[in-house]
């Protein structure tokens, strides 16, 4: 379960994946909203791993 914590690290480490302006969301370039999406996803993953390891 702890390996799930590598997903945000890898997803944000590979800048070449999201280094573009093309798909805009509410006026935000892809570069910014891709990073902002990872904030709640990371929080949910941390909570999920914490709950599974705690037991």
LINVENZI-V630214 format. One record per residue. N is the residue number from 1. RES is the residue in three letters. SS is DSSP state (h for helix, s for strand, l for the rest). OMEGA is omega in whole degrees, -180 to 180 (NA if undefined). D_CENTER is the distance of its C-alpha to the mean C-alpha in whole Angstrom. Layout:
N,RES,SS,OMEGA,D_CENTER + N,RES,SS,OMEGA,D_CENTER
This chain:
1,UNK,l,-178,17 + 2,UNK,h,178,15 + 3,UNK,h,176,14 + 4,UNK,h,179,11 + 5,UNK,h,176,10 + 6,UNK,h,-178,10 + 7,UNK,h,178,7 + 8,UNK,h,180,4 + 9,UNK,h,-180,8 + 10,UNK,h,-179,9 + 11,UNK,h,179,6 + 12,UNK,h,180,7 + 13,UNK,h,-178,10 + 14,UNK,l,-175,11 + 15,UNK,h,-180,12 + 16,UNK,h,179,15 + 17,UNK,h,-173,12 + 18,UNK,h,180,11 + 19,UNK,l,179,14 + 20,UNK,l,-179,16 + 21,UNK,l,-165,18 + 22,UNK,l,-177,19 + 23,UNK,l,179,17 + 24,UNK,l,178,17 + 25,UNK,s,-177,16 + 26,UNK,l,178,19 + 27,UNK,l,179,20 + 28,UNK,s,175,17 + 29,UNK,l,-178,16 + 30,UNK,h,-179,13 + 31,UNK,h,-177,12 + 32,UNK,h,-175,12 + 33,UNK,h,174,10 + 34,UNK,h,179,7 + 35,UNK,h,-180,6 + 36,UNK,h,177,8 + 37,UNK,h,-179,6 + 38,UNK,h,-179,3 + 39,UNK,h,178,6 + 40,UNK,h,178,8 + 41,UNK,h,179,5 + 42,UNK,h,179,6 + 43,UNK,h,179,9 + 44,UNK,h,178,10 + 45,UNK,h,178,9 + 46,UNK,h,179,11 + 47,UNK,h,-179,14 + 48,UNK,h,179,14 + 49,UNK,h,178,15 + 50,UNK,h,-180,17 + 51,UNK,h,-178,19 + 52,UNK,h,-179,20 + 53,UNK,h,-177,21 + 54,UNK,h,-177,23 + 55,UNK,l,NA,25
